[in-house]
Amino acid sequence: MIRKILSTLLAGQKEEREAELYRNLIRHEAKIGGQLFGPVSKDGRREFFCLDEKTWIWHEEWVDNTGQRQIRTTRYDVRPNGLLKAQDGQYYQSVSPNEAARFLQAVRLYHQRVNDELYANV
């Protein structure tokens, strides 16, 4: 009985450690991705990362000229028939060919930088 309890507890701890490691890796990837597009202001935040095999997130926070904090989150959904995006919880819409090309360029650069800076020595 005690072995079963210990086994269950240890399995739960392992799952928690793996989940924490995954969250930390995503945070680090998001930070690297956010730097692809130039420096981030000291009062701002920018993240760009791959959430899963078909979903990409662009999140940016900044203070505008009036001192108001602005936040924008764009979710890109890669589908077999094209690239869709939704901003700040709105409906998905197709992106232009020009935006799709810029997105593809950003994804390639993201993979290169993340692999070089985070996973090169693994």
C-alpha positions in Angstrom: 0.0 0.0 0.0 2.8 2.4 1.0 4.7 1.6 -2.3 1.6 2.5 -4.3 1.2 5.8 -2.5 4.9 6.6 -2.9 4.8 5.6 -6.6 1.8 7.9 -7.2 3.4 10.8 -5.4 6.7 10.4 -7.3 4.9 10.2 -10.6 3.0 13.4 -9.8 6.3 15.2 -8.9 7.9 14.0 -12.1 4.9 15.4 -14.1 5.1 18.7 -12.3 8.9 19.0 -13.0 8.3 18.2 -16.6 5.5 20.8 -16.9 7.7 23.5 -15.2 10.6 22.7 -17.5 8.3 23.0 -20.5 6.9 26.4 -19.3 10.4 27.7 -18.7 11.6 26.6 -22.2 8.5 28.3 -23.8 9.3 31.5 -21.8 12.9 31.5 -23.0 11.9 30.8 -26.6 9.3 33.6 -26.4 12.0 36.0 -25.2 14.4 35.1 -28.0 11.5 35.4 -30.5 10.6 38.8 -29.2 14.1 40.1 -29.9 13.9 39.1 -33.6 12.2 42.4 -34.4 14.6 44.8 -32.8 15.1 46.1 -29.3 12.3 46.2 -26.8 11.8 49.4 -24.9 12.6 49.3 -21.1 8.9 49.7 -20.3 7.7 47.2 -22.9 7.6 43.5 -23.4 7.5 41.5 -26.6 7.2 37.7 -27.2 7.0 35.6 -30.3 6.8 31.8 -29.9 5.4 28.6 -31.1 2.6 27.3 -28.8 2.0 24.0 -30.6 2.5 22.5 -34.1 0.1 25.0 -35.7 -0.2 27.9 -33.4 2.1 30.9 -33.1 1.7 33.8 -30.6 2.9 37.4 -31.0 2.4 39.4 -27.7 3.6 43.0 -27.3 3.1 45.5 -24.5 4.3 49.2 -24.6 3.5 52.6 -23.3 2.1 55.0 -26.0 2.8 58.7 -26.4 0.0 59.6 -23.9 1.5 57.3 -21.2 -1.2 54.7 -21.6 -0.2 51.0 -21.5 -1.1 49.2 -24.7 -1.3 45.4 -25.1 -1.7 43.5 -28.3 -1.8 39.7 -28.7 -1.9 38.1 -32.2 -2.5 34.5 -32.6 -1.5 32.9 -35.9 -3.1 29.6 -36.9 -1.2 27.7 -39.7 -3.7 25.7 -41.7 -3.3 23.5 -44.8 -5.1 26.1 -46.9 -3.4 29.2 -45.5 -2.5 31.4 -42.6 -5.1 32.9 -40.3 -4.7 35.4 -37.5 -6.8 36.8 -34.7 -5.9 39.8 -32.7 -7.0 40.5 -29.1 -9.7 37.8 -29.1 -11.3 38.9 -32.3 -12.4 36.5 -35.1 -9.8 34.8 -37.3 -9.1 36.4 -40.7 -6.8 35.5 -43.6 -3.5 37.3 -43.9 -2.3 38.9 -47.0 0.4 37.1 -49.1 2.9 39.8 -48.0 2.1 39.3 -44.3 2.3 35.5 -44.8 5.8 35.9 -46.4 7.0 38.1 -43.5 5.5 35.5 -41.0 7.4 32.7 -42.8 10.6 34.7 -42.6 10.1 35.3 -38.9 9.4 31.6 -38.2 12.6 30.6 -40.0 14.7 33.2 -38.1 13.0 32.1 -34.8 13.9 28.4 -35.4 17.5 29.4 -36.2 17.9 31.6 -33.2 16.2 29.3 -30.7 18.2 26.3 -31.9 21.5 28.3 -31.8 20.9 30.0 -28.4 18.9 27.4 -26.5 19.3 23.9 -27.9 22.8 23.9 -29.6 24.5 22.2 -26.7 21.8 19.7 -25.9 
